[in-house]
Amino acid sequence: MSARTLDILCLEPWMGGSHAAFLEGWAARSAHDVEVLGLAPRHWRWRMRSAPWEFARRLARAERARPDVLFVTDYVDLPALLGMLPPSWADVPTVAYFHENQLTYPEADGVERDGHLGWTNLVTCLRADALVFNSRFHADEFRAAGEEFLAALPRPSPRADFAAALDRARVIPPGVEWESIPLGRGGDGPLRVLFPHRFEHDKQPVHFLRAVREAVLAGAGLELVLLGERGARSPDGLEAELAALGPVIAHDGFAESRDEYLALVGSCDVVASTASHEFYGIAVAEALAAGCAPLLPARLAYPEVLPEAWHAAGLYADGELVGRLRRLAADPVALRASEARRALREAMHSQNRGGVAERLDCLAEQQAP
């Protein structure tokens, strides 16, 4: 623990959802003075482009003093930001935290990847004094993609510097508000399956619903709780699958409050995912903390988030989802035993946001002069 209280300034161009909860959770628990300055979570490409100018403008207007540590997320072009800040900020210690990146985040079908935004992530890595990823999977995937990206560029390119930056990168998960998540009791009828993900292409909701429909047609008793946020455009085939599964959908829609959300999560026996992309998975981590049994792909960040003792039962390989649903549906009562649900919840205590705040404090102390 530092002998003095540090002044830590956090800049987040996408201050919404899990990004906001992560920083607000740290600020509420930190032993230091953590100030969070965020921008509204909209127009994400423009946020990445314009954030350095907008933050520099706001900080100048507020006559903000130079902090002991400057903490930014992957939406920030760090070299551009420092170039727009006063000269006295030039050597402020910097930490860059990566929730996602623009080299491997899946684009929608037909959308061409913007290499300039990937380059923004790369130069932020090069400039940051400390680099942090939300999972080891994310760090490793980004390293591979960054090396491939740089290999395609003319020389000279910062390949060695990029490798050195990733070599010193750390992993600190964003964590969950463990204390505020009650242990749920599960369902009281057919197997109740939670799908808490956004209804977007990278979470593959249509694939999930088709697997459920196949299991139901084979005789499995299932109920669905669908809590994912909907975009303006639905993935192809989504509405047809929802209509076909209407009789087994117990809840479909975004919860109006945090309490309602957690009550619905706790009423489920299983939390399922069919994602093709997941750098961490806060919605799944919260469901595990509520005692929901996992039914997750054996890839992406899920093997890190799920405690190892649950890997065999909770991770499935490609092609296994329908069979797993049918087997779980045959004995839902076993998943409702309070001892089993409590054991999983306790195992998720390592993801508690209080512990995350301590690790972030320690990192800031190591960077401060």
ROBA-920855 format. One line per 8 residues: number of its first residue (from 1); their letters; for each residue x, y, z of C-alpha. Coordinates in nm, 2 decimals. Layout:
BEGIN
NUM = A = X:Y:Z | ...
// end
This chain:
BEGIN
1 = MSARTLDI = 0.00:0.00:0.00 | 0.13:0.34:-0.10 | 0.23:0.57:0.19 | 0.03:0.85:0.02 | -0.31:0.88:-0.15 | -0.27:0.89:-0.52 | -0.46:1.11:-0.76 | -0.58:0.87:-1.04
9 = LCLEPWMG = -0.76:1.01:-1.34 | -0.96:0.75:-1.55 | -1.07:0.85:-1.91 | -1.34:0.63:-2.07 | -1.48:0.74:-2.41 | -1.75:0.47:-2.39 | -1.90:0.52:-2.04 | -2.18:0.27:-2.04
17 = GSHAAFLE = -2.26:-0.09:-1.94 | -1.98:-0.30:-1.82 | -1.72:-0.03:-1.89 | -1.89:0.21:-1.65 | -1.95:-0.05:-1.39 | -1.59:-0.15:-1.39 | -1.45:0.20:-1.33 | -1.73:0.30:-1.09
25 = GWAARSAH = -1.66:-0.02:-0.89 | -1.29:0.07:-0.87 | -1.36:0.43:-0.77 | -1.60:0.32:-0.49 | -1.35:0.08:-0.34 | -1.01:0.23:-0.41 | -0.78:0.34:-0.13 | -0.69:0.63:-0.36
33 = DVEVLGLA = -0.87:0.92:-0.51 | -1.00:0.78:-0.84 | -1.18:1.03:-1.07 | -1.37:0.89:-1.37 | -1.43:1.12:-1.67 | -1.65:0.95:-1.93 | -1.83:1.02:-2.26 | -2.17:0.90:-2.35
41 = PRHWRWRM = -2.18:0.55:-2.50 | -2.28:0.62:-2.86 | -2.11:0.66:-3.20 | -1.82:0.43:-3.10 | -1.61:0.49:-3.41 | -1.63:0.87:-3.36 | -1.55:0.82:-2.99 | -1.22:0.65:-3.08
49 = RSAPWEFA = -1.14:0.93:-3.33 | -1.24:1.23:-3.13 | -1.18:1.13:-2.76 | -0.83:1.28:-2.74 | -0.95:1.63:-2.85 | -1.27:1.61:-2.64 | -1.09:1.50:-2.32 | -0.81:1.76:-2.36
57 = RRLARAER = -1.08:2.03:-2.41 | -1.27:1.93:-2.10 | -0.96:1.89:-1.88 | -0.84:2.24:-1.99 | -1.18:2.39:-1.92 | -1.18:2.24:-1.57 | -0.82:2.35:-1.51 | -0.76:1.99:-1.41
65 = ARPDVLFV = -0.42:1.94:-1.24 | -0.18:1.67:-1.36 | -0.27:1.34:-1.19 | -0.03:1.10:-1.04 | -0.15:0.83:-1.27 | -0.35:0.85:-1.60 | -0.57:0.54:-1.66 | -0.73:0.50:-2.01
73 = TDYVDLPA = -0.92:0.22:-2.19 | -0.88:0.08:-2.54 | -1.11:0.34:-2.69 | -0.84:0.61:-2.63 | -0.57:0.69:-2.88 | -0.31:0.75:-2.61 | -0.03:0.91:-2.81 | -0.29:1.16:-2.96
81 = LLGMLPPS = -0.43:1.23:-2.62 | -0.09:1.31:-2.47 | -0.01:1.53:-2.77 | -0.32:1.74:-2.70 | -0.26:1.77:-2.32 | -0.04:2.04:-2.16 | 0.34:1.98:-2.18 | 0.35:1.92:-1.80
89 = WADVPTVA = 0.15:1.60:-1.86 | 0.40:1.45:-2.10 | 0.56:1.22:-1.85 | 0.25:1.13:-1.64 | 0.25:0.75:-1.58 | -0.01:0.58:-1.80 | -0.21:0.26:-1.77 | -0.41:0.13:-2.07
97 = YFHENQLT = -0.69:-0.13:-2.00 | -0.82:-0.34:-2.28 | -1.19:-0.45:-2.26 | -1.18:-0.53:-2.63 | -0.97:-0.44:-2.94 | -1.04:-0.35:-3.30 | -0.82:-0.61:-3.46 | -1.02:-0.92:-3.34
105 = YPEADGVE = -1.36:-0.78:-3.24 | -1.59:-0.95:-3.49 | -1.74:-0.73:-3.76 | -2.09:-0.79:-3.88 | -2.13:-0.96:-4.21 | -2.04:-0.74:-4.50 | -1.86:-0.48:-4.28 | -1.50:-0.42:-4.37
113 = RDGHLGWT = -1.26:-0.39:-4.07 | -1.11:-0.04:-4.02 | -0.74:-0.10:-3.99 | -0.69:0.26:-3.87 | -0.87:0.17:-3.55 | -0.66:-0.14:-3.50 | -0.35:0.08:-3.54 | -0.49:0.31:-3.27
121 = NLVTCLRA = -0.49:0.01:-3.03 | -0.14:-0.08:-3.13 | 0.01:0.26:-3.07 | -0.17:0.29:-2.74 | 0.01:-0.04:-2.63 | 0.34:0.10:-2.74 | 0.29:0.43:-2.55 | 0.14:0.30:-2.22
129 = DALVFNSR = 0.37:0.25:-1.93 | 0.15:-0.04:-1.81 | -0.08:-0.26:-2.02 | -0.37:-0.46:-1.89 | -0.61:-0.71:-2.05 | -0.94:-0.84:-1.91 | -0.84:-1.20:-1.99 | -0.53:-1.40:-2.09
137 = FHADEFRA = -0.73:-1.52:-2.39 | -0.78:-1.16:-2.50 | -0.41:-1.08:-2.46 | -0.30:-1.38:-2.66 | -0.55:-1.33:-2.94 | -0.46:-0.96:-2.97 | -0.09:-1.05:-2.98 | -0.14:-1.29:-3.27
145 = AGEEFLAA = -0.36:-1.05:-3.46 | -0.12:-0.76:-3.40 | 0.18:-0.96:-3.52 | -0.01:-1.05:-3.84 | -0.12:-0.69:-3.89 | 0.23:-0.55:-3.85 | 0.38:-0.82:-4.08 | 0.16:-0.70:-4.36
153 = LPRPSPRA = 0.29:-0.34:-4.33 | 0.60:-0.19:-4.50 | 0.91:-0.18:-4.29 | 1.00:-0.03:-4.06 | 0.72:-0.13:-3.83 | 0.72:-0.16:-3.46 | 0.72:-0.54:-3.44 | 0.98:-0.57:-3.17
161 = DFAAALDR = 0.83:-0.29:-2.96 | 0.49:-0.44:-2.99 | 0.62:-0.78:-2.87 | 0.79:-0.62:-2.58 | 0.47:-0.44:-2.48 | 0.27:-0.76:-2.48 | 0.54:-0.94:-2.29 | 0.49:-0.71:-2.00
169 = ARVIPPGV = 0.11:-0.70:-2.02 | -0.09:-0.81:-1.72 | -0.43:-0.97:-1.68 | -0.69:-0.82:-1.44 | -1.05:-0.92:-1.49 | -1.32:-0.66:-1.47 | -1.49:-0.87:-1.21 | -1.85:-0.86:-1.08
177 = EWESIPLG = -2.04:-0.70:-0.80 | -2.03:-1.03:-0.61 | -2.18:-0.90:-0.28 | -2.49:-0.76:-0.45 | -2.57:-1.08:-0.64 | -2.80:-1.30:-0.43 | -2.78:-1.68:-0.45 | -3.08:-1.79:-0.67
185 = RGGDGPLR = -3.30:-2.09:-0.61 | -3.34:-2.19:-0.98 | -3.66:-2.29:-1.15 | -3.95:-2.49:-1.02 | -4.07:-2.66:-1.34 | -3.88:-2.76:-1.66 | -3.52:-2.68:-1.69 | -3.49:-2.30:-1.70
193 = VLFPHRFE = -3.21:-2.18:-1.93 | -3.08:-1.83:-1.92 | -2.94:-1.65:-2.23 | -2.82:-1.31:-2.11 | -2.63:-1.20:-2.41 | -2.69:-0.92:-2.67 | -2.89:-1.04:-2.97 | -2.61:-0.96:-3.21
201 = HDKQPVHF = -2.41:-1.16:-3.46 | -2.11:-1.23:-3.23 | -2.33:-1.39:-2.96 | -2.51:-1.62:-3.22 | -2.86:-1.61:-3.07 | -3.01:-1.78:-3.37 | -2.77:-2.07:-3.32 | -2.87:-2.09:-2.96
209 = LRAVREAV = -3.25:-2.09:-3.03 | -3.22:-2.35:-3.30 | -3.04:-2.58:-3.06 | -3.31:-2.53:-2.80 | -3.58:-2.60:-3.06 | -3.41:-2.92:-3.17 | -3.38:-3.03:-2.80 | -3.75:-2.95:-2.74
217 = LAGAGLEL = -3.86:-3.14:-3.06 | -3.66:-3.44:-2.92 | -3.87:-3.42:-2.60 | -3.66:-3.20:-2.36 | -3.86:-2.99:-2.12 | -3.72:-2.64:-2.13 | -3.80:-2.29:-2.03 | -3.61:-1.99:-2.16
225 = VLLGERGA = -3.52:-1.66:-2.00 | -3.39:-1.41:-2.26 | -3.24:-1.10:-2.12 | -3.01:-0.97:-2.39 | -3.03:-0.62:-2.53 | -3.17:-0.60:-2.88 | -3.02:-0.38:-3.16 | -3.21:-0.19:-3.42
233 = RSPDGLEA = -3.16:-0.48:-3.67 | -3.22:-0.84:-3.58 | -2.99:-1.12:-3.70 | -3.14:-1.31:-3.99 | -3.38:-1.58:-3.88 | -3.42:-1.45:-3.52 | -3.79:-1.36:-3.53 | -3.89:-1.69:-3.68
241 = ELAALGPV = -3.70:-1.89:-3.41 | -3.86:-1.67:-3.13 | -4.20:-1.73:-3.28 | -4.15:-2.11:-3.30 | -4.03:-2.12:-2.93 | -4.30:-1.89:-2.80 | -4.46:-2.16:-2.57 | -4.14:-2.22:-2.39
249 = IAHDGFAE = -4.02:-1.86:-2.34 | -4.08:-1.76:-1.98 | -3.93:-1.41:-2.02 | -3.81:-1.22:-2.32 | -3.68:-0.86:-2.29 | -3.44:-0.62:-2.12 | -3.50:-0.60:-1.74 | -3.62:-0.26:-1.63
257 = SRDEYLAL = -3.40:-0.26:-1.31 | -3.10:-0.42:-1.17 | -3.31:-0.60:-0.90 | -3.54:-0.74:-1.16 | -3.25:-0.86:-1.37 | -3.09:-1.04:-1.08 | -3.42:-1.19:-0.97 | -3.46:-1.34:-1.32
265 = VGSCDVVA = -3.10:-1.46:-1.33 | -3.15:-1.63:-0.99 | -3.47:-1.80:-1.12 | -3.27:-1.99:-1.38 | -3.10:-2.33:-1.35 | -2.84:-2.29:-1.63 | -2.67:-2.01:-1.81 | -2.59:-2.08:-2.17
273 = STASHEFY = -2.37:-1.92:-2.44 | -2.31:-1.98:-2.80 | -2.08:-1.69:-2.85 | -1.82:-1.67:-3.13 | -1.65:-1.38:-2.94 | -1.61:-1.33:-2.57 | -1.31:-1.15:-2.41 | -1.45:-1.19:-2.06
281 = GIAVAEAL = -1.83:-1.23:-2.02 | -1.96:-1.03:-1.73 | -2.32:-1.15:-1.78 | -2.21:-1.51:-1.75 | -1.99:-1.44:-1.45 | -2.29:-1.28:-1.27 | -2.51:-1.58:-1.35 | -2.24:-1.81:-1.21
289 = AAGCAPLL = -2.23:-1.60:-0.89 | -2.61:-1.65:-0.87 | -2.56:-2.02:-0.88 | -2.66:-2.10:-1.24 | -2.49:-2.41:-1.38 | -2.27:-2.33:-1.68 | -2.33:-2.45:-2.04 | -2.05:-2.26:-2.22
297 = PARLAYPE = -1.83:-2.32:-2.52 | -1.49:-2.47:-2.44 | -1.31:-2.18:-2.59 | -1.27:-1.80:-2.59 | -1.24:-1.66:-2.23 | -1.48:-1.91:-2.07 | -1.22:-2.16:-1.95 | -1.06:-1.87:-1.75
305 = VLPEAWHA = -1.39:-1.73:-1.61 | -1.53:-2.07:-1.51 | -1.35:-2.23:-1.21 | -1.16:-2.53:-1.32 | -1.36:-2.78:-1.11 | -1.66:-2.71:-1.33 | -1.49:-2.74:-1.67 | -1.59:-3.10:-1.74
313 = AGLYADGE = -1.95:-3.05:-1.66 | -1.98:-2.69:-1.78 | -1.78:-2.66:-2.10 | -1.91:-2.82:-2.43 | -1.74:-2.88:-2.76 | -1.88:-2.79:-3.10 | -2.18:-3.01:-3.18 | -2.26:-3.10:-2.82
321 = LVGRLRRL = -2.50:-2.83:-2.72 | -2.83:-3.01:-2.81 | -2.72:-3.33:-2.63 | -2.61:-3.14:-2.32 | -2.95:-2.95:-2.31 | -3.14:-3.28:-2.33 | -2.93:-3.44:-2.05 | -2.97:-3.15:-1.82
329 = AADPVALR = -3.34:-3.13:-1.89 | -3.38:-3.49:-1.78 | -3.29:-3.40:-1.42 | -3.33:-3.03:-1.35 | -3.38:-3.09:-0.97 | -3.01:-3.18:-0.94 | -2.92:-2.83:-1.05 | -3.14:-2.67:-0.78
337 = ASEARRAL = -2.97:-2.82:-0.48 | -2.87:-2.52:-0.26 | -2.53:-2.68:-0.18 | -2.43:-2.71:-0.55 | -2.54:-2.36:-0.63 | -2.37:-2.22:-0.32 | -2.04:-2.40:-0.41 | -2.04:-2.24:-0.75
345 = REAMHSQN = -2.11:-1.90:-0.61 | -1.83:-1.92:-0.36 | -1.59:-2.03:-0.63 | -1.67:-1.71:-0.82 | -1.56:-1.50:-0.53 | -1.22:-1.47:-0.70 | -1.40:-1.25:-0.96 | -1.52:-1.01:-0.68
353 = RGGVAERL = -1.48:-0.65:-0.78 | -1.34:-0.57:-0.44 | -1.04:-0.79:-0.51 | -1.01:-0.63:-0.86 | -0.99:-0.28:-0.70 | -0.71:-0.39:-0.48 | -0.51:-0.52:-0.78 | -0.58:-0.20:-0.97
361 = DCLAEQQA = -0.46:0.01:-0.67 | -0.14:-0.20:-0.65 | -0.08:-0.15:-1.02 | -0.13:0.23:-0.99 | 0.11:0.24:-0.69 | 0.38:0.07:-0.89 | 0.35:0.33:-1.17 | 0.33:0.64:-0.96
369 = P = 0.66:0.83:-0.90
// end
